């Protein structure tokens, strides 16, 4: 039982790390798109 729990925790941790990197990348993309819209609005 302990082995299953530790394996599940390890998998959950790995997925959360990967998820954070993905969310960070999406945030950067949205920020760049917002900057482009601002530049277009200023013209």
ABEGO torsion letter per residue (X at the ends): XAAAAAAAAAAAAAAAAAAAAAAAAAAAAAAAAAAAAAAAAAX
